[in-house]
Amino acid sequence: SFTMNMYLFVYDLMQFCGHSWIFTNMIIRFMTFGKESLADTFHSIGFVMRLCQLLSVLEILHILIGIDKSHLLPRFLQITERIIVLFVVINSQEEVQGKYVVCVLFFLWNLLDVIRYTYNMLARMGIYYLPLTWLNFSLCIPLYPLSVLAKGFAICVSLPYFESFGTYSIKLPFPFTFSIYFPYVLKMYLLVLFAGMCFIIQNLFSERMAHLGTGNIKNKRS
């Protein structure tokens, strides 16, 4: 309906503004302060980044209620990956926040999201530019695996701090003998992360073929 389409357009616009601000801020800070800006990335843009990622949870709801025709599982995996790495790994360990990998990760996320939300906004209005469509469905194929590698590296960097501080590790009192050692949980999650990457890449190739196939290109040009 028109109302739902307008709601999705406003949602995409809000996400576009947030990620554009982050992306522009990162570039300006790097051009101004050079490498010194990398260590301060999280403290400068972390709040807006967390806000945008929390807002992205709505995309799962959009798919569930049927107003967004995207596939649920790939989108769910991509959103939960970011939530876990951003809030559980980076946000909880101040020592990790100053690592260069955080800057690399944020750069990849926001580059992809600026393109994606720009494409979505125009698509809501029935506007399709072939170069933008190509970027949206092609650039994610090489950049998504790079972002997964950056997530994995961020998790590996955080492990010594989770081990020394005991963050999120739980040892139940007597008479229970059950305990959760969180670094082990993160190591198991690394396997899930890379297994999910293979599934998502396959889905990205399928979406690219569906939107950039010869027949679709001709229809959008006409």
LOGU-30550 format. One line per 8 residues: number of its first residue (from 1); their letters; for each residue x, y, z of C-alpha. Coordinates in steps of 0.1 Angstrom, whole numbers. Layout:
<gugus>
NUM> a> X:Y:Z; ...;
</gugus>
This chain:
<gugus>
1> sftmnmyl> 0:0:0; 10:36:-3; 12:40:34; 36:11:39; 57:22:9; 60:57:25; 69:41:58; 97:20:42;
9> fvydlmqf> 109:51:23; 112:71:55; 130:42:72; 155:39:44; 159:77:44; 167:76:82; 192:48:77; 208:66:47;
17> cghswift> 212:98:67; 228:79:96; 252:59:76; 261:88:53; 269:109:84; 291:81:98; 308:75:64; 314:112:58;
25> nmiirfmt> 327:118:93; 352:89:90; 366:103:57; 368:139:70; 385:128:102; 410:107:84; 418:135:59; 422:159:88;
33> fgkeslad> 440:139:115; 454:109:95; 461:77:113; 455:93:146; 418:94:138; 416:56:134; 420:48:171; 393:73:181;
41> tfhsigfv> 367:60:155; 344:42:180; 343:71:205; 335:96:176; 308:77:158; 300:47:180; 267:62:193; 252:68:158;
49> mrlcqlls> 266:34:147; 248:16:176; 216:35:169; 216:26:132; 223:-11:139; 195:-12:165; 172:4:140; 181:-23:114;
57> vleilhil> 164:-49:136; 131:-35:122; 141:-50:89; 135:-85:103; 100:-74:114; 94:-59:79; 101:-93:63; 80:-112:89;
65> igidkshl> 49:-91:83; 54:-92:46; 60:-55:37; 96:-64:26; 101:-92:1; 137:-99:10; 147:-134:22; 145:-137:60;
73> lprflqit> 174:-160:69; 202:-142:51; 190:-108:64; 186:-122:99; 222:-136:98; 237:-103:86; 219:-82:112; 227:-106:141;
81> eriivlfv> 264:-107:130; 266:-70:134; 247:-68:166; 269:-95:182; 302:-80:171; 292:-44:178; 274:-47:211; 289:-79:226;
89> vinsqeev> 325:-78:214; 334:-41:207; 311:-22:230; 319:-43:260; 357:-41:257; 371:-6:258; 406:-20:248; 391:-33:215;
97> qgkyvvcv> 374:0:207; 407:17:198; 419:-11:174; 423:-3:137; 401:-32:128; 371:-13:143; 377:15:118; 380:-10:89;
105> lfflwnll> 348:-28:99; 328:4:102; 341:16:69; 330:-16:51; 296:-16:68; 288:20:60; 300:19:24; 277:-10:18;
113> dvirytyn> 248:5:36; 250:39:20; 247:22:-14; 220:-2:-3; 197:24:13; 202:48:-16; 191:20:-40; 162:11:-17;
121> mlarmgiy> 149:47:-15; 149:51:-53; 134:16:-57; 104:26:-35; 97:54:-60; 101:31:-90; 134:46:-100; 162:23:-111;
129> ylpltwln> 196:35:-122; 217:7:-138; 250:19:-123; 235:21:-88; 218:-13:-92; 250:-28:-104; 269:-14:-74; 242:-25:-49;
137> fslciply> 242:-61:-61; 279:-65:-71; 300:-46:-46; 286:-66:-17; 300:-98:-31; 337:-89:-25; 331:-66:4; 309:-88:25;
145> plsvlakg> 336:-116:29; 361:-88:38; 337:-76:65; 334:-112:79; 372:-114:80; 372:-81:99; 346:-94:123; 366:-126:129;
153> faicvslp> 397:-106:135; 379:-83:160; 367:-113:179; 402:-128:179; 416:-95:192; 390:-94:220; 396:-129:233; 425:-121:256;
161> yfesfgty> 404:-93:272; 374:-116:277; 398:-142:293; 415:-117:316; 384:-97:327; 360:-127:327; 333:-106:309; 301:-126:303;
169> siklpfpf> 317:-157:318; 293:-173:343; 300:-198:371; 269:-210:389; 271:-215:427; 268:-248:445; 250:-272:440; 252:-265:403;
177> tfsiyfpy> 285:-274:386; 277:-256:353; 297:-227:340; 300:-207:308; 334:-196:297; 326:-168:272; 359:-170:251; 348:-206:242;
185> vlkmyllv> 314:-193:231; 332:-167:209; 354:-194:194; 324:-215:185; 307:-184:171; 336:-179:147; 327:-213:131; 291:-202:128;
193> lfagmcfi> 302:-168:114; 322:-184:85; 297:-211:78; 270:-184:76; 292:-164:52; 291:-192:26; 253:-193:28; 250:-155:25;
201> iqnlfser> 275:-153:-4; 254:-178:-23; 223:-157:-16; 241:-126:-28; 250:-142:-61; 213:-153:-65; 201:-118:-59; 226:-104:-83;
209> mahlgtgn> 214:-128:-110; 178:-120:-103; 183:-82:-106; 211:-80:-131; 201:-108:-154; 199:-98:-191; 161:-98:-191; 158:-76:-160;
217> iknkrs> 184:-51:-173; 164:-48:-205; 131:-43:-186; 146:-16:-163; 161:2:-193; 128:2:-210;
</gugus>
